[in-house]
Amino acid sequence: MMEKPVITIEYCPKCGWLLRASYMAAELLTTFTDELGGAMLRPSETGGTFCIYLGEERIIDRRVDGFPDIAALKRLVRNKVAPGKPLG
């Protein structure tokens, strides 16, 4: 049996991004209950960091991509873990 991927959200605590990271983690876990193995929040040691990883793959870097819209983030994750799953 293949292990389900885990979402990791690395955020800058000095920037006050914990709430944003928590919200995104909760939304992803609610939408992908059967497809994800969990979500982890990791405070960054580097200021200004907000990155989202799916397993080992970085899928969002705020410095490159900006903050993702939750619908766009769900589409991105869906395309990787459950292609064809309707998002509503």
N, CA, C and O atoms as CSV, one atom per row, in Angstrom:
chain,resi,resn,atom,element,x,y,z
A,1,MET,N,N,0.846,-1.186,0.000
A,1,MET,CA,C,0.000,0.000,0.000
A,1,MET,C,C,0.890,1.248,0.000
A,1,MET,O,O,1.866,1.328,0.747
A,2,MET,N,N,0.541,2.207,-0.841
A,2,MET,CA,C,1.329,3.427,-0.945
A,2,MET,C,C,0.959,4.407,0.171
A,2,MET,O,O,-0.216,4.589,0.492
A,3,GLU,N,N,1.966,5.020,0.744
A,3,GLU,CA,C,1.736,5.991,1.810
A,3,GLU,C,C,1.145,7.276,1.245
A,3,GLU,O,O,1.550,7.739,0.179
A,4,LYS,N,N,0.196,7.840,1.956
A,4,LYS,CA,C,-0.436,9.083,1.527
A,4,LYS,C,C,0.526,10.245,1.772
A,4,LYS,O,O,1.231,10.255,2.782
A,5,PRO,N,N,0.566,11.221,0.867
A,5,PRO,CA,C,1.452,12.367,1.053
A,5,PRO,C,C,0.969,13.278,2.180
A,5,PRO,O,O,-0.224,13.366,2.471
A,6,VAL,N,N,1.922,13.942,2.794
A,6,VAL,CA,C,1.647,14.890,3.866
A,6,VAL,C,C,1.921,16.296,3.346
A,6,VAL,O,O,2.925,16.539,2.675
A,7,ILE,N,N,1.025,17.208,3.661
A,7,ILE,CA,C,1.218,18.624,3.341
A,7,ILE,C,C,2.023,19.246,4.480
A,7,ILE,O,O,1.692,19.053,5.649
A,8,THR,N,N,3.069,19.986,4.149
A,8,THR,CA,C,3.828,20.746,5.132
A,8,THR,C,C,3.768,22.206,4.735
A,8,THR,O,O,4.079,22.567,3.600
A,9,ILE,N,N,3.365,23.039,5.677
A,9,ILE,CA,C,3.332,24.477,5.420
A,9,ILE,C,C,4.362,25.122,6.328
A,9,ILE,O,O,4.231,25.116,7.552
A,10,GLU,N,N,5.383,25.675,5.705
A,10,GLU,CA,C,6.448,26.375,6.430
A,10,GLU,C,C,6.119,27.866,6.379
A,10,GLU,O,O,5.932,28.436,5.304
A,11,TYR,N,N,6.052,28.479,7.540
A,11,TYR,CA,C,5.596,29.868,7.619
A,11,TYR,C,C,6.536,30.670,8.518
A,11,TYR,O,O,7.253,30.111,9.348
A,12,CYS,N,N,6.515,31.978,8.336
A,12,CYS,CA,C,7.319,32.887,9.155
A,12,CYS,C,C,6.510,33.301,10.386
A,12,CYS,O,O,5.514,34.012,10.251
A,13,PRO,N,N,6.917,32.871,11.580
A,13,PRO,CA,C,6.167,33.264,12.772
A,13,PRO,C,C,6.282,34.760,13.070
A,13,PRO,O,O,5.357,35.353,13.624
A,14,LYS,N,N,7.409,35.371,12.706
A,14,LYS,CA,C,7.603,36.801,12.964
A,14,LYS,C,C,6.684,37.655,12.096
A,14,LYS,O,O,6.366,38.791,12.446
A,15,CYS,N,N,6.254,37.093,10.948
A,15,CYS,CA,C,5.361,37.818,10.043
A,15,CYS,C,C,3.896,37.643,10.431
A,15,CYS,O,O,3.020,38.300,9.868
A,16,GLY,N,N,3.630,36.763,11.387
A,16,GLY,CA,C,2.257,36.544,11.822
A,16,GLY,C,C,1.452,35.671,10.874
A,16,GLY,O,O,0.240,35.853,10.756
A,17,TRP,N,N,2.096,34.725,10.194
A,17,TRP,CA,C,1.424,33.920,9.190
A,17,TRP,C,C,0.936,32.567,9.700
A,17,TRP,O,O,0.540,31.722,8.898
A,18,LEU,N,N,0.954,32.343,11.007
A,18,LEU,CA,C,0.467,31.076,11.551
A,18,LEU,C,C,-1.018,30.874,11.246
A,18,LEU,O,O,-1.417,29.779,10.850
A,19,LEU,N,N,-1.829,31.892,11.421
A,19,LEU,CA,C,-3.260,31.761,11.177
A,19,LEU,C,C,-3.540,31.405,9.715
A,19,LEU,O,O,-4.384,30.553,9.437
A,20,ARG,N,N,-2.845,32.044,8.792
A,20,ARG,CA,C,-2.994,31.751,7.361
A,20,ARG,C,C,-2.595,30.307,7.074
A,20,ARG,O,O,-3.289,29.601,6.343
A,21,ALA,N,N,-1.479,29.871,7.650
A,21,ALA,CA,C,-1.010,28.499,7.449
A,21,ALA,C,C,-2.014,27.501,8.020
A,21,ALA,O,O,-2.289,26.477,7.396
A,22,SER,N,N,-2.560,27.790,9.195
A,22,SER,CA,C,-3.542,26.908,9.836
A,22,SER,C,C,-4.811,26.803,8.992
A,22,SER,O,O,-5.355,25.714,8.810
A,23,TYR,N,N,-5.268,27.918,8.488
A,23,TYR,CA,C,-6.459,27.943,7.647
A,23,TYR,C,C,-6.263,27.083,6.396
A,23,TYR,O,O,-7.127,26.280,6.044
A,24,MET,N,N,-5.129,27.261,5.735
A,24,MET,CA,C,-4.869,26.497,4.516
A,24,MET,C,C,-4.763,25.004,4.818
A,24,MET,O,O,-5.275,24.181,4.059
A,25,ALA,N,N,-4.110,24.654,5.908
A,25,ALA,CA,C,-3.995,23.244,6.297
A,25,ALA,C,C,-5.376,22.648,6.559
A,25,ALA,O,O,-5.667,21.539,6.112
A,26,ALA,N,N,-6.222,23.374,7.277
A,26,ALA,CA,C,-7.560,22.886,7.589
A,26,ALA,C,C,-8.384,22.712,6.316
A,26,ALA,O,O,-9.092,21.715,6.175
A,27,GLU,N,N,-8.306,23.652,5.400
A,27,GLU,CA,C,-9.040,23.557,4.145
A,27,GLU,C,C,-8.593,22.347,3.327
A,27,GLU,O,O,-9.421,21.630,2.766
A,28,LEU,N,N,-7.286,22.127,3.263
A,28,LEU,CA,C,-6.773,20.993,2.493
A,28,LEU,C,C,-7.160,19.664,3.134
A,28,LEU,O,O,-7.524,18.719,2.434
A,29,LEU,N,N,-7.083,19.587,4.455
A,29,LEU,CA,C,-7.455,18.348,5.138
A,29,LEU,C,C,-8.951,18.068,5.009
A,29,LEU,O,O,-9.354,16.907,4.928
A,30,THR,N,N,-9.767,19.096,4.989
A,30,THR,CA,C,-11.205,18.922,4.833
A,30,THR,C,C,-11.542,18.441,3.422
A,30,THR,O,O,-12.389,17.565,3.245
A,31,THR,N,N,-10.888,19.007,2.439
A,31,THR,CA,C,-11.165,18.669,1.048
A,31,THR,C,C,-10.584,17.316,0.653
A,31,THR,O,O,-11.205,16.572,-0.107
A,32,PHE,N,N,-9.391,16.992,1.166
A,32,PHE,CA,C,-8.687,15.780,0.748
A,32,PHE,C,C,-8.533,14.793,1.904
A,32,PHE,O,O,-7.445,14.274,2.156
A,33,THR,N,N,-9.630,14.549,2.592
A,33,THR,CA,C,-9.632,13.658,3.756
A,33,THR,C,C,-9.053,12.290,3.438
A,33,THR,O,O,-8.267,11.753,4.218
A,34,ASP,N,N,-9.430,11.726,2.304
A,34,ASP,CA,C,-9.001,10.378,1.945
A,34,ASP,C,C,-7.669,10.349,1.202
A,34,ASP,O,O,-7.043,9.294,1.106
A,35,GLU,N,N,-7.231,11.479,0.680
A,35,GLU,CA,C,-6.041,11.497,-0.174
A,35,GLU,C,C,-4.761,11.923,0.539
A,35,GLU,O,O,-3.666,11.583,0.092
A,36,LEU,N,N,-4.883,12.662,1.639
A,36,LEU,CA,C,-3.698,13.156,2.351
A,36,LEU,C,C,-3.473,12.382,3.637
A,36,LEU,O,O,-4.417,11.929,4.284
A,37,GLY,N,N,-2.213,12.239,3.993
A,37,GLY,CA,C,-1.843,11.554,5.224
A,37,GLY,C,C,-1.756,12.493,6.409
A,37,GLY,O,O,-1.502,12.046,7.528
A,38,GLY,N,N,-1.959,13.777,6.193
A,38,GLY,CA,C,-1.931,14.749,7.277
A,38,GLY,C,C,-1.379,16.077,6.799
A,38,GLY,O,O,-1.037,16.254,5.630
A,39,ALA,N,N,-1.302,16.995,7.730
A,39,ALA,CA,C,-0.746,18.318,7.452
A,39,ALA,C,C,0.115,18.718,8.636
A,39,ALA,O,O,-0.236,18.470,9.790
A,40,MET,N,N,1.234,19.331,8.341
A,40,MET,CA,C,2.159,19.758,9.378
A,40,MET,C,C,2.456,21.247,9.184
A,40,MET,O,O,2.666,21.710,8.063
A,41,LEU,N,N,2.469,21.976,10.278
A,41,LEU,CA,C,2.859,23.383,10.255
A,41,LEU,C,C,4.262,23.471,10.827
A,41,LEU,O,O,4.537,22.942,11.904
A,42,ARG,N,N,5.155,24.146,10.095
A,42,ARG,CA,C,6.555,24.240,10.522
A,42,ARG,C,C,6.994,25.700,10.516
A,42,ARG,O,O,7.054,26.325,9.458
A,43,PRO,N,N,7.302,26.249,11.696
A,43,PRO,CA,C,7.813,27.623,11.719
A,43,PRO,C,C,9.178,27.683,11.024
A,43,PRO,O,O,10.034,26.819,11.213
A,44,SER,N,N,9.346,28.706,10.234
A,44,SER,CA,C,10.590,28.886,9.491
A,44,SER,C,C,11.626,29.609,10.342
A,44,SER,O,O,11.294,30.403,11.223
A,45,GLU,N,N,12.863,29.318,10.061
A,45,GLU,CA,C,13.960,30.037,10.714
A,45,GLU,C,C,14.378,31.245,9.886
A,45,GLU,O,O,15.193,32.059,10.320
A,46,THR,N,N,13.806,31.351,8.684
A,46,THR,CA,C,14.133,32.436,7.772
A,46,THR,C,C,12.935,33.373,7.651
A,46,THR,O,O,11.831,32.924,7.344
A,47,GLY,N,N,13.135,34.637,7.883
A,47,GLY,CA,C,12.053,35.617,7.818
A,47,GLY,C,C,11.426,35.701,6.437
A,47,GLY,O,O,12.114,35.591,5.422
A,48,GLY,N,N,10.117,35.895,6.411
A,48,GLY,CA,C,9.406,36.095,5.162
A,48,GLY,C,C,9.052,34.819,4.414
A,48,GLY,O,O,8.504,34.880,3.314
A,49,THR,N,N,9.358,33.665,4.996
A,49,THR,CA,C,9.119,32.390,4.317
A,49,THR,C,C,7.664,31.955,4.447
A,49,THR,O,O,7.079,32.023,5.529
A,50,PHE,N,N,7.096,31.514,3.352
A,50,PHE,CA,C,5.802,30.837,3.345
A,50,PHE,C,C,5.837,29.883,2.165
A,50,PHE,O,O,5.628,30.282,1.020
A,51,CYS,N,N,6.106,28.609,2.461
A,51,CYS,CA,C,6.214,27.580,1.428
A,51,CYS,C,C,5.290,26.428,1.778
A,51,CYS,O,O,5.078,26.112,2.949
A,52,ILE,N,N,4.745,25.808,0.744
A,52,ILE,CA,C,3.880,24.654,0.923
A,52,ILE,C,C,4.508,23.487,0.173
A,52,ILE,O,O,4.865,23.597,-1.000
A,53,TYR,N,N,4.633,22.367,0.880
A,53,TYR,CA,C,5.220,21.161,0.320
A,53,TYR,C,C,4.165,20.060,0.282
A,53,TYR,O,O,3.343,19.942,1.191
A,54,LEU,N,N,4.198,19.274,-0.759
A,54,LEU,CA,C,3.398,18.061,-0.854
A,54,LEU,C,C,4.408,16.932,-0.861
A,54,LEU,O,O,5.083,16.698,-1.863
A,55,GLY,N,N,4.508,16.238,0.252
A,55,GLY,CA,C,5.603,15.290,0.412
A,55,GLY,C,C,6.900,16.082,0.442
A,55,GLY,O,O,7.051,17.006,1.241
A,56,GLU,N,N,7.821,15.727,-0.413
A,56,GLU,CA,C,9.109,16.431,-0.495
A,56,GLU,C,C,9.111,17.548,-1.540
A,56,GLU,O,O,10.063,18.326,-1.612
A,57,GLU,N,N,8.059,17.631,-2.344
A,57,GLU,CA,C,8.007,18.597,-3.439
A,57,GLU,C,C,7.443,19.939,-2.979
A,57,GLU,O,O,6.331,20.010,-2.456
A,58,ARG,N,N,8.216,20.989,-3.178
A,58,ARG,CA,C,7.702,22.330,-2.885
A,58,ARG,C,C,6.771,22.724,-4.019
A,58,ARG,O,O,7.176,22.773,-5.180
A,59,ILE,N,N,5.514,23.006,-3.671
A,59,ILE,CA,C,4.528,23.343,-4.699
A,59,ILE,C,C,4.174,24.828,-4.698
A,59,ILE,O,O,3.648,25.343,-5.685
A,60,ILE,N,N,4.462,25.517,-3.591
A,60,ILE,CA,C,4.216,26.963,-3.494
A,60,ILE,C,C,5.375,27.599,-2.734
A,60,ILE,O,O,5.790,27.108,-1.684
A,61,ASP,N,N,5.881,28.677,-3.271
A,61,ASP,CA,C,6.862,29.508,-2.567
A,61,ASP,C,C,6.358,30.944,-2.700
A,61,ASP,O,O,6.304,31.492,-3.802
A,62,ARG,N,N,5.993,31.544,-1.576
A,62,ARG,CA,C,5.422,32.889,-1.597
A,62,ARG,C,C,6.315,33.879,-2.331
A,62,ARG,O,O,5.811,34.781,-3.000
A,63,ARG,N,N,7.613,33.729,-2.222
A,63,ARG,CA,C,8.530,34.675,-2.863
A,63,ARG,C,C,8.465,34.594,-4.386
A,63,ARG,O,O,8.758,35.573,-5.073
A,64,VAL,N,N,8.087,33.442,-4.909
A,64,VAL,CA,C,7.986,33.241,-6.356
A,64,VAL,C,C,6.540,33.360,-6.831
A,64,VAL,O,O,6.251,34.031,-7.822
A,65,ASP,N,N,5.635,32.694,-6.103
A,65,ASP,CA,C,4.249,32.548,-6.538
A,65,ASP,C,C,3.276,33.510,-5.875
A,65,ASP,O,O,2.135,33.635,-6.321
A,66,GLY,N,N,3.706,34.196,-4.812
A,66,GLY,CA,C,2.780,34.988,-4.009
A,66,GLY,C,C,1.964,34.056,-3.128
A,66,GLY,O,O,2.139,32.839,-3.185
A,67,PHE,N,N,1.085,34.606,-2.323
A,67,PHE,CA,C,0.206,33.772,-1.498
A,67,PHE,C,C,-0.853,33.162,-2.408
A,67,PHE,O,O,-1.457,33.867,-3.216
A,68,PRO,N,N,-1.079,31.867,-2.282
A,68,PRO,CA,C,-2.081,31.253,-3.155
A,68,PRO,C,C,-3.503,31.529,-2.688
A,68,PRO,O,O,-3.781,31.578,-1.490
A,69,ASP,N,N,-4.374,31.705,-3.633
A,69,ASP,CA,C,-5.802,31.716,-3.382
A,69,ASP,C,C,-6.157,30.275,-2.987
A,69,ASP,O,O,-5.609,29.335,-3.563
A,70,ILE,N,N,-7.059,30.084,-2.018
A,70,ILE,CA,C,-7.351,28.743,-1.523
A,70,ILE,C,C,-7.902,27.855,-2.634
A,70,ILE,O,O,-7.586,26.666,-2.672
A,71,ALA,N,N,-8.714,28.394,-3.535
A,71,ALA,CA,C,-9.257,27.595,-4.641
A,71,ALA,C,C,-8.132,27.127,-5.573
A,71,ALA,O,O,-8.135,25.983,-6.027
A,72,ALA,N,N,-7.181,28.008,-5.853
A,72,ALA,CA,C,-6.053,27.641,-6.712
A,72,ALA,C,C,-5.175,26.595,-6.031
A,72,ALA,O,O,-4.686,25.673,-6.683
A,73,LEU,N,N,-4.977,26.737,-4.724
A,73,LEU,CA,C,-4.180,25.764,-3.980
A,73,LEU,C,C,-4.856,24.395,-4.005
A,73,LEU,O,O,-4.189,23.379,-4.196
A,74,LYS,N,N,-6.162,24.363,-3.816
A,74,LYS,CA,C,-6.890,23.094,-3.859
A,74,LYS,C,C,-6.793,22.453,-5.237
A,74,LYS,O,O,-6.635,21.237,-5.341
A,75,ARG,N,N,-6.885,23.251,-6.292
A,75,ARG,CA,C,-6.747,22.705,-7.644
A,75,ARG,C,C,-5.370,22.101,-7.855
A,75,ARG,O,O,-5.236,21.024,-8.436
A,76,LEU,N,N,-4.345,22.804,-7.377
A,76,LEU,CA,C,-2.970,22.332,-7.509
A,76,LEU,C,C,-2.779,20.999,-6.786
A,76,LEU,O,O,-2.209,20.060,-7.342
A,77,VAL,N,N,-3.260,20.923,-5.546
A,77,VAL,CA,C,-3.136,19.683,-4.777
A,77,VAL,C,C,-3.971,18.587,-5.423
A,77,VAL,O,O,-3.501,17.458,-5.560
A,78,ARG,N,N,-5.193,18.896,-5.821
A,78,ARG,CA,C,-6.060,17.918,-6.474
A,78,ARG,C,C,-5.391,17.312,-7.703
A,78,ARG,O,O,-5.440,16.098,-7.904
A,79,ASN,N,N,-4.767,18.154,-8.524
A,79,ASN,CA,C,-4.119,17.677,-9.749
A,79,ASN,C,C,-2.989,16.702,-9.447
A,79,ASN,O,O,-2.641,15.876,-10.291
A,80,LYS,N,N,-2.419,16.790,-8.260
A,80,LYS,CA,C,-1.309,15.910,-7.902
A,80,LYS,C,C,-1.755,14.660,-7.145
A,80,LYS,O,O,-1.149,13.601,-7.306
A,81,VAL,N,N,-2.799,14.759,-6.325
A,81,VAL,CA,C,-3.174,13.613,-5.486
A,81,VAL,C,C,-4.478,12.932,-5.898
A,81,VAL,O,O,-4.692,11.767,-5.563
A,82,ALA,N,N,-5.343,13.631,-6.611
A,82,ALA,CA,C,-6.648,13.062,-6.969
A,82,ALA,C,C,-7.186,13.678,-8.248
A,82,ALA,O,O,-8.240,14.314,-8.238
A,83,PRO,N,N,-6.449,13.490,-9.378
A,83,PRO,CA,C,-6.939,14.073,-10.631
A,83,PRO,C,C,-8.369,13.605,-10.916
A,83,PRO,O,O,-8.703,12.431,-10.753
A,84,GLY,N,N,-9.174,14.527,-11.332
A,84,GLY,CA,C,-10.550,14.190,-11.639
A,84,GLY,C,C,-11.514,14.366,-10.483
A,84,GLY,O,O,-12.728,14.332,-10.685
A,85,LYS,N,N,-10.996,14.555,-9.265
A,85,LYS,CA,C,-11.882,14.750,-8.104
A,85,LYS,C,C,-12.576,16.104,-8.249
A,85,LYS,O,O,-11.908,17.120,-8.445
A,86,PRO,N,N,-13.898,16.130,-8.156
A,86,PRO,CA,C,-14.589,17.423,-8.222
A,86,PRO,C,C,-14.345,18.237,-6.953
A,86,PRO,O,O,-14.324,17.698,-5.847
A,87,LEU,N,N,-14.165,19.521,-7.133
A,87,LEU,CA,C,-13.920,20.408,-5.989
A,87,LEU,C,C,-15.171,21.195,-5.598
A,87,LEU,O,O,-15.136,21.990,-4.658
A,88,GLY,N,N,-16.254,20.980,-6.302
A,88,GLY,CA,C,-17.523,21.626,-5.924
A,88,GLY,C,C,-17.783,22.921,-6.555
A,88,GLY,O,O,-18.819,23.535,-6.300
